[in-house]
Amino acid sequence: MKIVFVFCNFLFLAMGLAMIIVGCVLRISQFSVMAAIPNDEFQLATALMISSGVIVLIVCVAGFCGVWMENQCILCLYFVCVLVIFAMELAAGIIGYIFRDKVNEKLQQIMIEGLVDESKRDAWHDIQKEFECCGIHNYTDWRNVKEYADGTDIPESCCYGGCGLTGMDGIHEEGCYDRFLDWIQKNTILIGVAGIVLGVLQILLMVVTLCLVFFIRREKVMI
């Protein structure tokens, strides 16, 4: 039983480390996106992912100490911590699913406000180059911006190789909202699958922990 616990706890430790790495990568890799489209929910989600990973690492270390010392109190505390983490993850998943449409609507509004903000112009150009998109829904969104209000010009970042060379034939036809939404959905699916695997592992860990506490208690009674 100890071997099973150590193995499962090691997997839990690895997933905690993975949460920290993924959270950091998401924050760093999409720095340009966050500069142009500041999304509090996204930043909060990545911050929670990193902090949760740190908590998981601490809990796992406590679990290893508990099984090594055969201390029932530490193992019981470990069980409670895993249960609380599991409940929080379940609640976060349910809330995220319920409010997914509102998040999409808020994202669109934030993009509209960011497009006309001159301080975010460079970041917007970076996004359009990176995601190969133009405007929010299409290039006509730039007509709401003072510099391009006459409709005769669009940013160079809207075209493959620059609009001065390719003209309207090389324009990115898809808007950045759909591209960014696709990116969010792909990462959401990845996080969802990881969450399911982590949830199953946590349930297994809780069962194994209770069995281990039972065996340790029985051995002490027999002695």
C-alpha positions as CSV (number, residue, x, y, z in Angstrom):
1,M,0.0,0.0,0.0
2,K,2.9,2.4,0.7
3,I,4.4,1.7,-2.7
4,V,1.0,2.6,-4.3
5,F,0.8,5.7,-2.3
6,V,4.3,6.8,-3.1
7,F,3.7,6.2,-6.8
8,C,0.4,8.1,-6.9
9,N,1.8,10.9,-4.8
10,F,4.8,11.2,-7.2
11,L,2.4,11.5,-10.1
12,F,0.5,14.2,-8.1
13,L,3.8,16.0,-7.5
14,A,4.6,15.8,-11.2
15,M,1.2,17.3,-12.1
16,G,1.7,20.1,-9.6
17,L,5.1,20.9,-11.2
18,A,3.4,20.8,-14.7
19,M,0.7,23.2,-13.5
20,I,3.4,25.7,-12.5
21,I,5.3,25.3,-15.8
22,V,2.1,25.5,-18.0
23,G,0.9,28.6,-16.0
24,C,4.2,30.4,-16.5
25,V,4.4,29.4,-20.2
26,L,0.9,30.7,-20.8
27,R,1.6,34.0,-19.2
28,I,5.0,34.5,-21.0
29,S,4.0,33.2,-24.4
30,Q,0.9,35.5,-24.7
31,F,2.5,38.6,-23.3
32,S,1.7,40.6,-26.5
33,V,-1.9,39.4,-26.3
34,M,-2.2,40.6,-22.7
35,A,-0.7,43.9,-23.5
36,A,-3.3,44.6,-26.2
37,I,-6.2,42.8,-24.6
38,P,-5.8,42.9,-20.8
39,N,-8.0,40.0,-19.6
40,D,-8.3,39.9,-15.8
41,E,-9.9,36.4,-15.9
42,F,-7.1,34.9,-18.0
43,Q,-4.4,36.5,-15.7
44,L,-6.3,35.3,-12.7
45,A,-6.6,31.8,-14.1
46,T,-2.9,31.5,-14.8
47,A,-2.0,32.9,-11.4
48,L,-4.3,30.4,-9.7
49,M,-2.7,27.6,-11.8
50,I,0.7,28.6,-10.6
51,S,-0.3,29.0,-7.0
52,S,-2.2,25.8,-7.0
53,G,0.8,24.0,-8.4
54,V,2.9,25.4,-5.5
55,I,0.3,24.2,-3.0
56,V,0.2,20.8,-4.6
57,L,4.0,20.5,-4.2
58,I,3.8,21.4,-0.5
59,V,1.0,18.9,0.1
60,C,2.9,16.2,-1.7
61,V,6.0,16.8,0.4
62,A,3.8,16.5,3.5
63,G,2.4,13.2,2.1
64,F,5.9,11.8,1.6
65,C,6.8,12.8,5.2
66,G,3.6,11.2,6.5
67,V,4.2,7.8,4.9
68,W,7.9,7.8,5.8
69,M,7.1,8.5,9.4
70,E,3.9,6.4,9.4
71,N,2.2,9.4,11.1
72,Q,-1.6,9.1,11.0
73,C,-2.1,12.8,11.8
74,I,0.0,14.0,8.8
75,L,-1.7,11.5,6.5
76,C,-5.1,12.6,7.7
77,L,-4.1,16.3,7.1
78,Y,-2.8,15.2,3.7
79,F,-6.2,13.6,2.9
80,V,-8.1,16.8,3.9
81,C,-5.8,19.0,1.8
82,V,-6.2,16.8,-1.3
83,L,-10.0,16.8,-0.7
84,V,-10.1,20.6,-0.5
85,I,-8.0,21.0,-3.6
86,F,-10.3,18.6,-5.4
87,A,-13.4,20.5,-4.3
88,M,-11.9,23.8,-5.4
89,E,-10.9,22.4,-8.8
90,L,-14.4,21.0,-9.3
91,A,-16.1,24.3,-8.3
92,A,-13.8,26.3,-10.6
93,G,-14.6,24.0,-13.5
94,I,-18.4,24.3,-12.9
95,I,-18.2,28.1,-12.6
96,G,-16.1,28.4,-15.7
97,Y,-18.5,26.3,-17.7
98,I,-21.6,28.3,-16.5
99,F,-20.1,31.7,-17.3
100,R,-18.2,30.8,-20.5
101,D,-20.6,32.9,-22.7
102,K,-20.2,36.0,-20.5
103,V,-16.4,35.7,-20.7
104,N,-16.6,35.6,-24.5
105,E,-18.8,38.7,-24.5
106,K,-16.5,40.6,-22.2
107,L,-13.5,39.6,-24.3
108,Q,-15.1,41.1,-27.4
109,Q,-15.8,44.4,-25.5
110,I,-12.2,44.5,-24.2
111,M,-10.9,44.0,-27.7
112,I,-13.1,46.9,-29.0
113,E,-11.7,49.2,-26.3
114,G,-8.1,48.1,-26.9
115,L,-8.3,48.6,-30.7
116,V,-8.9,52.4,-30.3
117,D,-6.3,52.8,-27.5
118,E,-3.1,54.3,-29.0
119,S,-1.0,53.0,-26.1
120,K,-1.9,49.4,-27.2
121,R,-1.3,50.0,-31.0
122,D,2.1,48.2,-31.1
123,A,0.8,45.2,-29.2
124,W,-2.1,45.0,-31.6
125,H,0.3,44.9,-34.6
126,D,2.2,42.1,-32.8
127,I,-1.1,40.1,-32.4
128,Q,-2.1,40.6,-36.0
129,K,1.3,39.3,-37.2
130,E,1.4,36.4,-34.7
131,F,-2.2,35.2,-35.2
132,E,-2.4,36.3,-38.9
133,C,-5.6,38.2,-38.4
134,C,-6.9,41.7,-38.9
135,G,-9.1,43.8,-36.7
136,I,-11.6,42.2,-34.3
137,H,-14.0,40.6,-36.8
138,N,-12.3,41.8,-40.1
139,Y,-10.2,44.7,-41.5
140,T,-13.2,47.1,-41.5
141,D,-12.9,47.4,-37.7
142,W,-9.9,49.7,-38.2
143,R,-12.2,52.3,-39.7
144,N,-13.2,53.0,-36.1
145,V,-9.7,54.1,-35.4
146,K,-8.8,57.8,-36.0
147,E,-5.8,57.1,-38.2
148,Y,-7.7,54.7,-40.5
149,A,-11.2,56.3,-40.4
150,D,-11.2,57.2,-44.1
151,G,-11.1,53.5,-45.0
152,T,-8.4,53.9,-47.6
153,D,-5.6,52.5,-45.5
154,I,-5.1,49.6,-43.0
155,P,-2.1,48.6,-40.8
156,E,0.8,46.9,-42.4
157,S,0.4,44.1,-39.9
158,C,-3.0,43.2,-41.5
159,C,-1.3,41.7,-44.6
160,Y,1.1,39.0,-45.5
161,G,4.4,40.7,-46.0
162,G,2.9,44.2,-45.5
163,C,-0.1,45.8,-47.3
164,G,2.2,48.1,-49.3
165,L,3.6,45.1,-51.1
166,T,0.6,42.8,-51.4
167,G,-2.3,45.3,-51.2
168,M,-5.8,44.1,-50.3
169,D,-5.0,40.7,-51.9
170,G,-2.7,39.8,-49.1
171,I,-5.0,40.8,-46.3
172,H,-5.7,38.6,-43.3
173,E,-9.4,37.8,-43.8
174,E,-10.2,36.4,-40.4
175,G,-10.6,38.7,-37.4
176,C,-8.5,38.4,-34.3
177,Y,-11.5,37.7,-32.0
178,D,-12.2,34.3,-33.7
179,R,-8.4,33.5,-33.8
180,F,-8.0,34.4,-30.1
181,L,-11.2,32.5,-29.2
182,D,-9.9,29.4,-31.0
183,W,-6.6,29.7,-29.0
184,I,-8.5,30.0,-25.7
185,Q,-10.7,27.0,-26.6
186,K,-7.8,24.8,-27.5
187,N,-6.0,25.7,-24.2
188,T,-9.3,25.2,-22.3
189,I,-9.7,21.7,-23.8
190,L,-6.1,20.9,-22.8
191,I,-6.6,22.2,-19.3
192,G,-9.9,20.3,-19.1
193,V,-8.3,17.0,-20.0
194,A,-5.5,17.6,-17.5
195,G,-8.1,18.5,-14.9
196,I,-10.0,15.3,-15.4
197,V,-6.8,13.2,-15.1
198,L,-5.8,15.2,-12.0
199,G,-9.2,14.7,-10.5
200,V,-9.1,10.9,-11.0
201,L,-5.6,10.8,-9.5
202,Q,-6.8,12.8,-6.5
203,I,-9.7,10.4,-5.8
204,L,-7.3,7.5,-6.0
205,L,-4.9,9.2,-3.7
206,M,-7.7,9.9,-1.1
207,V,-8.8,6.2,-1.2
208,V,-5.2,5.0,-0.9
209,T,-4.5,7.4,2.0
210,L,-7.5,6.2,4.0
211,C,-6.5,2.6,3.4
212,L,-2.9,3.4,4.5
213,V,-4.1,5.1,7.7
214,F,-6.3,2.1,8.4
215,F,-3.4,-0.3,7.9
216,I,-1.0,1.8,10.1
217,R,-3.6,2.0,12.8
218,R,-4.2,-1.8,12.7
219,E,-0.5,-2.5,12.9
220,K,-0.1,-0.3,16.0
221,V,-3.1,-2.0,17.6
222,M,-1.7,-5.4,17.0
223,I,1.7,-4.3,18.5
